[in-house]
Amino acid sequence: MGQWRGPGGGTTDVPTPPGRRGRSWAVAVAGVALPALLIAGCSSSSSGSTTTTAAPTSSTQAPLSTAAVRLLQGYLAKVGCYTGPVDGVRGPLTTKAVRAFQSASGLSVDGVYGTRTRTKLVAAVTSGTKVCSTTPTSTTTSSSAVTTTTLGGRVPAAATAAITAYEAANGPAAGTWVIAGSGQSTLNPSYVFFRIGPAPGHENSVQGGYGFVLNTGGVWKVVGFGSSGVGCPPGGPTDPVIASDVLAEFGVSCPST
């Protein structure tokens, strides 16, 4: 149970919505065709026949040659998801970039460069679309109030829509709050962190907080919101425990036990 203070100064007891931790009561947020990387593996029998390996699917993947990995890295760099060396080595940085692209594109985040991921990546490169961004940006909503900061990676539109829908269902009236900050985790792009704050003129009636949105199977959903302890043990269905390195990425820490 929390309190919400109205513009007139009176307070009203309101139940804390599911998934909210602490005492926060805030709010709603917030063609040139390029070649696909099809790698065929051949094996020779005693009769000289050959067998071609099927193209990778979204869940399985044939090994990529060094040239193919270089092309993949170059594509990922063009859409803003990869900043490492284009060296043809499929290491952690490349896999992380694939996951970031999948997350920002609304795909299942598994790090596998399968058919769906390849199709969307080629389309993004062809159209010149920047899918990911790791450059922090900030804008001020008014001369008196809130600075909105993007932390970590660029937040997918679907994640922002999930924040808005969640807060619209559980928070005070639209127009009384703003997204004070948000960002996609660079350690685990399945998570988006966000902060809510009062809109100008509503500082006395709306209390801020923070939360996380999780991408599961291509669907973004708010999994926790509150003023403290979000993502911390013991967790639960509406507020799962989040890895400590992801929490620390956004300046969040759990109370000592």
Protein Blocks (a to p, Z undefined) as FASTA:
>chain_A
ZZdddfkopacdddddehiacjbdcddfbdcdddddddddddddfkopacddddddfkbc
cdddfklmmmmmmmmmmnopacbdcehpacfklmmmmmmmmmmnopacehpacfklmmmm
mmmmmnopafbdcbdcdddfbfklccdddehjaddfklmmmmmmmmmmmmccehiaccfb
dcddfklmmbccddddddehilmmcccdddddddeehiacdfbdcjehphiaebjfklcc
ddfklmmmnopacddZZ
